[in-house]
Amino acid sequence: MSRRCELTGIGPMVGNNNSHANNKTRRRYLPNLNDVTLQSETLNRGIKLRITAKALRSVDHRGGLDAYLAKAKDTELSANALKVKKEIAKAQVATA
């Protein structure tokens, strides 16, 4: 399982540990990933995703999973999230 957010595409970053003696050693900064189930209002079901805490706040800020995916770029989304985005768009067209 990759350490990458399914909605934002954020992955591990690299940097340095910096000691008191100013010795520098390489380290990795891992994203704060959480396994969550987000409810889709259009599909009337929950979708399991592995996203960062920041992405979870962004989903709440935009008004839910459907609104977030409508504005999200396809290049940042994972294959699973892209499939859900297309399902939601298809369901919205069918109801309209």
Stockholm file with secondary structure:
# STOCKHOLM 1.0

chainA/1-96         MSRRCELTGIGPMVGNNNSHANNKTRRRYLPNLNDVTLQSETLNRGIKLRITAKALRSVDHRGGLDAYLAKAKDTELSANALKVKKEIAKAQVATA
#=GR chainA/1-96 SS CCSCCTTTCCCCEEEEEECTTCCEEEEEECCCEEEEEEEETTTTEEEEEEEEHHHHHHHHHHTSHHHHHHHSCTTTSCHHHHHHHHHHHHHHHHHC
#=GC SS_cons        CCSCCTTTCCCCEEEEEECTTCCEEEEEECCCEEEEEEEETTTTEEEEEEEEHHHHHHHHHHTSHHHHHHHSCTTTSCHHHHHHHHHHHHHHHHHC
//
